[in-house]
Amino acid sequence: MVFGYREHVRGGRAVVTDGQGGVEVVDIEVDDPGPGEVLVEIRASGVCHTDHDLIGVPFPFVLGHEGAGVVLAVGDGVRDTRVGDSVLLSWALPCGVCFQCTEGNHHLCERHSPLTAGLGGHAHRGGTRAGGKPVIQAFALGTMSTHALVKQQAIVPLPDGIPFSSACIVGCGVMTGYGSAVNAAKVQPGSSVVVLGCGGVGLNVIQGAKVSGAARIIGVDPKADRREMALRFGATDVIEPSADDVELIAVAEQVKTMTDGRGADCSFECTAVPALGAAPLRMIRHGGTAVAVSGIEQPITVDMTLFEWDKTYINPLYGQCRPTRDFPRIFDLYRRGHLLLDELVTRTYALDDIDRAFDDLRAGRNAKGVLVME
């Protein structure tokens, strides 16, 4: 049995990869929700570098993994979610019973995670069709669409008063940056932090460090507008790297000068530039923590002496997200004025403007671009 389902919502539109290195906006059909599933009318979807990286896959994908919208229908067994609810979608889909979930690592769920559960993480592979053929939803969500059929674990209640365009980016960019500082690095009050790359994710590392009470937050970025945004979002200092300092060796010396000659307590790489994979290790003191936030997926060469002494280098997934813990905290911080969301959204686009949105993403014109469904 399906509760609240309306026939006219079966059809929709979505951004789908064409299997040849491009994307197109196409008509889709979406199934009724089955047991444990929820049908959401997407109102806004963030535009992320990860979406862009999926364009090259050789089969159709509905892109998008940052989404917010309104519940249209629920399937059997769905509790605490009702038709008409405003919701955020999260790609951390904890089953609650696997080894990782019982260890508290909800983002690493062995049954549902689209990254760590293999094929099991791709929900309802036949639930969405384009041209009569099934298409996979990116990250088990596929939010660059007018409608998304998702597992009930993806649903996060959205408090009143948060615009969909601001809420949607919490589902990845905000959570990843904030969580990398708060959950993974566990930034401490009075500590020093350096953030390499002050785009959408880096700005949220800065925000996470600020709400954690860091005394000195140093933003590093070659672009003047991003350095200005870093200061607005909580950085105490900014550094402009020189064009010939490709490994940020000179920047590391500046950071040490600014931190009593030791180096920062924590350093975060948010650039996705392989040449900078080892750079956060240069920035931290002995016993400090370096964090690869952007998840560089290419091999990098690391001088092992950079680990001296007692340095830790971690590569957290999704800011070590626990949905029931982290999203309410983030929304509470936003409502109390301690965490900026509206200001992150520097440009919005219609669904048909996806090519322009990706062009702006590649050019680094936005902190966050957002597709708004009309």
BELGIBEL-V704761 format. One line per field, one symbol per residue. ss: DSSP state (H for helix, E for strand, C for the rest). psi: psi as a letter, one per 30 degrees, with the letter a starting at -180 (. if undefined). burial: b if it has 16 or more other C-alpha atoms within 10 Angstrom, else e. A space follows every 10 residues. Layout:
# BELGIBEL-V704761
ss->???
psi->???
burial->???
This chain:
# BELGIBEL-V704761
ss->CCECCCHHHC EEEEEEECCC CCEEEEEEEE CCCCCCEEEE EEEEEEECHH HHHHHHCCCC EECCCCEEEE EEEECCCCCC CCCCCEEEEC CCCCCCCCHH HHCCCHHHCC CCCCCCCHHH HCCCCCCEEE CCEECEEHHH CCCCECEEEE EHHHEEECCC CCCHHHHHHH HCHHHHHHHH HHHHCCCCCC CEEEEECCCH HHHHHHHHHH HCCCCEEEEE CCCHHHHHHH HHCCCCEEEC CCCCCCCCHH HHHHHHHHCC CCCEEEEEEC CCCHHHCCHH HHHEEEEEEE EECCCCCCCC CCCHHHHCCC CEEECCCHHH CCHHHHHHHH HHHHHCCCCC CHHHEEEEEC HHHHHHHHHH HHHCCCCEEE EECC
psi->kkkgkkefge kalljkkggg galljlklkk llkakglkkk jkfkkljlee eeffefkglk kjlkgjlkak kelklkfklg klkfkklkkk gjikffflee effgiffgkf efkfffgbff fjlifgfkkk gfkkkkkkgg difilfkkjl kfffkkkjlk gjkeeeeeff fdeeeeeeee eeeefhklkg lkkkjjjhae eeefeeeeee ffgkekjjkk kfkeeeeeee eegfkfllkj klffifghee eeeeeeefhg fellekkkjh fgjefgefef effllkglkk kjefhkglkl kkjffffkkg kkjlikkhgh kjefeeeeee eeeefggfkk eeffjfklll efgeeeeeee eefhflekkk kkk.
burial->eeeebeeebe ebbbbbbbee eebebbbbbb bbbbeebbbb bbbbbbbbee bbebbeeeeb bbbbbbbbbb bbbbbeebee bbbebbbbbb bbbbbbebeb beeebbbbbb bbbbbeeeeb bbbbeebbbb eeebbbbbbb bbbbbbbbbb bbbbbbbbbe ebbbbbbbbb bbbbbbbbbb bbbbbebbee bbbbbbbbbb bbbbbbbbbb bbbbebbbbb beeeebbebb bebbbbebbe beeeeebbee bbbbbbebbe ebbbbbbbbb bbeebbbbbb bbbbbbebbb bbbbbbeeee eeeeebbeee bbbebbbbbb bbbeebbeeb beeebeebbb bbebbeebbe bbebeebbeb beeebbbbbb bbbe
